[in-house]
């Protein structure tokens, strides 16, 4: 027959395991990347200008993800907006991406808050202004 102390220890362990399972199922503790109003792990696409959608990263291939930083290669896409955004054309540039600066959001969500881009071949004339992005938490 079990003593009260043994029963208490067993109850505490059962509660701890149940909480750990719930956290794993909810994705709590897993680092994600904000893509406008949602967050995901290892996204293939990230919109950088959520208001108009004119600048994004596409074809992302993650070589690391989930630690203090994450690394990917992909394509930076931006609308020239010349003569205006409706008539502009999309231009593309190969980039390497580093996600870092983890941040806690609502309901235990943890996201990479910042991205740094490195243009790996040709680059836009305004590349210096396009290398650092802050994503924040999803709305």
C-alpha positions as CSV (number, residue, x, y, z in Angstrom):
1,X,0.0,0.0,0.0
2,X,1.3,3.5,-0.9
3,X,1.9,6.1,1.7
4,X,0.5,9.7,1.4
5,X,3.9,11.0,0.5
6,X,4.2,8.5,-2.3
7,X,0.8,9.3,-3.6
8,X,1.6,13.1,-3.5
9,X,4.8,12.5,-5.4
10,X,3.0,10.5,-8.0
11,X,0.3,13.1,-8.4
12,X,2.8,15.9,-8.8
13,X,4.7,13.9,-11.4
14,X,1.4,13.2,-13.3
15,X,0.6,16.9,-13.3
16,X,4.1,17.9,-14.4
17,X,4.0,15.4,-17.3
18,X,0.5,16.6,-18.3
19,X,1.7,20.2,-18.4
20,X,4.7,19.4,-20.4
21,X,2.6,17.5,-23.0
22,X,0.2,20.4,-23.2
23,X,3.1,22.9,-23.8
24,X,4.6,20.7,-26.5
25,X,1.2,20.3,-28.3
26,X,0.6,24.1,-28.2
27,X,4.0,24.8,-29.6
28,X,5.0,26.8,-26.5
29,X,8.7,27.1,-26.2
30,X,9.3,26.6,-29.9
31,X,10.8,29.6,-31.6
32,X,8.8,30.9,-34.7
33,X,9.0,33.7,-37.1
34,X,6.2,36.3,-37.5
35,X,4.7,36.6,-40.9
36,X,2.3,39.6,-40.5
37,X,-0.6,38.2,-38.4
38,X,0.7,34.7,-37.8
39,X,3.8,32.9,-36.8
40,X,5.3,29.6,-38.0
41,X,8.5,27.5,-37.8
42,X,10.7,27.4,-40.9
43,X,8.5,29.4,-43.2
44,X,9.1,29.3,-46.9
45,X,7.9,32.8,-47.3
46,X,7.9,35.9,-45.1
47,X,6.2,39.2,-46.0
48,X,8.4,42.1,-44.8
49,X,5.9,44.9,-45.5
50,X,2.6,43.7,-44.3
51,X,0.7,46.9,-45.1
52,X,1.2,46.6,-48.9
53,X,2.9,43.3,-49.4
54,X,5.4,44.9,-51.7
55,X,8.5,43.3,-50.1
56,X,9.0,39.7,-49.1
57,X,11.4,36.8,-48.7
58,X,10.5,33.7,-50.7
59,X,12.0,30.2,-51.3
60,X,13.5,30.2,-47.8
61,X,15.6,27.1,-47.1
62,X,16.5,26.9,-43.4
63,X,19.9,25.3,-42.5
64,X,19.3,26.0,-38.8
65,X,16.2,26.9,-36.8
66,X,15.1,26.9,-33.1
67,X,18.2,28.0,-31.3
68,X,19.4,31.5,-30.4
69,X,19.5,32.3,-34.1
70,X,18.3,30.7,-37.4
71,X,19.9,30.8,-40.8
72,X,18.3,30.5,-44.3
73,X,19.0,31.2,-48.0
74,X,16.3,32.5,-50.2
75,X,15.1,35.4,-52.4
76,X,14.4,39.0,-51.5
77,X,11.5,40.3,-53.7
78,X,10.4,43.9,-53.9
79,X,8.1,45.9,-56.1
80,X,9.8,48.8,-57.9
81,X,6.7,50.9,-57.5
82,X,7.7,52.8,-60.7
83,X,5.8,54.7,-61.9
84,X,3.5,53.6,-59.0
85,X,3.1,50.4,-57.1
86,X,0.2,49.1,-59.1
87,X,2.3,49.4,-62.3
88,X,5.7,48.5,-60.8
89,X,7.5,45.3,-61.4
90,X,8.8,42.8,-58.9
91,X,12.6,42.4,-58.8
92,X,14.4,39.6,-57.1
93,X,17.8,39.2,-55.4
94,X,19.4,36.2,-53.7
95,X,20.0,36.6,-50.0
96,X,21.2,34.8,-46.9
97,X,19.0,35.4,-43.9
98,X,19.8,35.4,-40.2
99,X,16.9,35.5,-37.7
100,X,17.8,36.4,-34.1
101,X,16.8,38.3,-30.9
102,X,14.1,36.0,-29.5
103,X,11.2,37.7,-27.9
104,X,8.2,36.4,-25.9
105,X,4.7,37.2,-27.1
106,X,1.2,36.4,-25.9
107,X,0.3,32.9,-24.7
108,X,3.9,31.8,-24.4
109,X,4.7,32.3,-28.1
110,X,8.4,32.9,-28.7
111,X,9.5,34.5,-32.0
112,X,12.7,35.7,-33.6
113,X,12.3,39.4,-33.4
114,X,14.9,40.6,-36.0
115,X,16.2,39.6,-39.4
116,X,19.5,40.5,-41.1
117,X,19.8,40.0,-44.8
118,X,23.0,39.7,-46.8
119,X,22.7,40.1,-50.6
120,X,24.7,37.3,-52.0
121,X,25.0,38.4,-55.6
122,X,23.7,41.6,-57.2
123,X,21.8,43.9,-54.9
124,X,19.4,46.8,-55.1
125,X,20.7,50.3,-55.1
126,X,19.1,50.9,-51.7
127,X,20.5,47.6,-50.2
128,X,21.9,49.4,-47.2
129,X,18.4,50.3,-46.0
130,X,17.1,46.8,-46.7
131,X,19.4,44.6,-44.6
132,X,17.8,44.9,-41.1
133,X,14.1,44.1,-40.3
134,X,12.2,44.0,-37.1
135,X,9.2,41.6,-37.2
136,X,7.8,41.8,-33.6
137,X,4.9,39.6,-32.4
138,X,1.9,38.6,-34.6
139,X,-1.2,40.8,-34.0
